[in-house]
Amino acid sequence: MASRVTETSENDMALPERDGRGELAPARQPSGAPRFTPVRWRKKIRRAMLCLAGLCLLPATWVSGAGSAPDIVYRQVAGVVDLRSEHSDGNLSIAALATLASRREIDALFLTDHDRMVMEYGVFPLQHIVRWREERNAINRGGATFYVSAIAAAAKKFPEVILVPGAESAPYYYWSGSWMKGNLTAHDHEKRLLAIGLEDPEDYRKLPVLHNAPGLKYAAPFVPQLIIFGTALCLGILLARKKGRLRVVGIVLCSFSALLMVNTKPFRSSPFDPYMGNLGIVPYQFYIDHVEGLGGLTIWNYPETRSGVRPLGPIQVSTPPYPDVLEKAKRYTGFAALYGDTTTITNPGGVWDRVLMQYCRGNRRRPVWGISTADYHKENGAGEILGNFITMFLVREKTKKNLIAAMRMGRMYATRGRHPQRPTLPLFTVGAEGTAAQVTMGQEINLSSAPIIRARVSSRIPSNDPITVRLIRSGQPIRIETGPQPVVIDVRDNQFPVGKKGYYRTEARAPNVGTLISNPIFVTRR
């Protein structure tokens, strides 16, 4: 019996060169070179040793039943994702947040201050000139360099707390209605994405969100308009040098041409503007791909928020729940599976399971992971404190690089509780009888026999409260256990279909302990 384990390493690994079939490429010999020389044999031996070392490090290996299991012993690291500081609309400094995290034994903070908080409305046809604008504190208003430097300074002062820089973005919004009619509405202003792991201040300044720093990158589509208005301006200048009515016509033409040139606004931070209407997923996919190009991660934040439709001063804002983006968007890292609102995305057979099955069927390049997001602004804000929403990361060593890698690869689970109490998942693995190979969240395994799933759920502080644990296979619950802590699941799943790819994930709920949602383990049964 054999099993095939797939995992991406946290660290870059040098592998031997391979040919087009995936085999180790043979060494090339120059033409005319002698075939047997001591030097050449030494090189061959050295190359063979490197190849053997590379084979030992391959991320996908065949492990026999008698062989040793891959090392899946990870350290669980508690992190809080989605915090605001005084660099946007939070009320604590980054150093104060790190101090609080250290006192509460929180290992990592993923800081996501707003990158730019601006709303702007203009009057057609000069909407970029005759306009109303409101801007609030954000990273790029106070200075991205100041923000990144403050994170670095706090990280140096509190080395026990890993600080990961990032931002919360509203890449796009659009207007409908009329100020005069009293129904002016800003749509999708609270459809938010988190960008995780951006270290360079320039990355924040160049994020493709409305009203960010202007640049030449998106000017090309506006060149034809500029040529037309520029030609009209030159004609107006010529006419303005005449006398009589032609002079008046020339002055008017000059004035309007100049205004329209300025109103074109070719120097933009985004190829979109708020007057383009509903563009669907396009502006958000553009943002996701941009952040991925920077090496960052993207997370859909609170996709089922109920607070996005309400009056806001003299206007209305309308951001209804948007769980559909999980199916429409591609190449993003994950989404908020737990946060301070009601969620249905993670229900068995729901949106998340449909997206995961797209991956299993080969219709999506990579899986989508669930995390817990805090939306933290201050202590007791909305009745929550720092530590209620914890994402537990599985890493071999507590470093920033490994935490980001764990988030990228799905080695984590989401929890919600009342600090310091929360559910824990000390064990969640899939293997098979007769083999020592087993994998955990975010990993994949190929099996030639029925999968064996093991899980253990408890609470951080021992409690007598019963916990209900649900084991889900490919969107369908296959086992529900309720009992005192710890709740243990040990299942041999003989019903897993042969020749198919699927996954297991687990959920746990206890009234006085909290909620836990794991990420999936993928299985292919041969």
Buried (B, 14 or more C-beta within 10 A) or exposed (E): EBBBBBBBEBEEEEBBEEEEEEEBEEEEEEEEEEEEEEEBEEEEEEBEEBBEEBEEBEEEBEBEBEBEBBEBEBEBBBBBBBBBBBBBBBEBBBBBBBBBBBEBEBBBBBBBBBBBBBBBBBEEEBBBEEEEEEEEBBBBBBBBBEBBEBBBBBBEEBEEBBBBBBBBBBBBBBBEBEEEEEEBBBBBBBBBBBBBBBBBBEBBBBBBBBBBBBEEEBBEEBEEBBEBBBEBBEBBBEBBEEEEEEEEBBBEBBEBBBBBBEBBBBEBBBBBBBEEEEEEBBBBBBBBBBBBEBEBBBBBBBBBBEEBBEEEEEBBBBBEBBBEBBBEBBBBBBBBBBBBBEBEBBEBEBBBBEBBBBBBEEEBEEBBBBBBBBBBBBEEBEEBBBBBBBBBBBBBEBBBEBBBBBBBBBBBBBBBBBBEBBBBBEBBBBBBEBBBBBBBBBBBBBBBBBBBBBBBBBBBEEBEEBBBBBBBBBBEEBBEBEEEBBBBBEBEBEEBEEEEBBBBBBBBBBEEBBBBBBBBBBBBBE
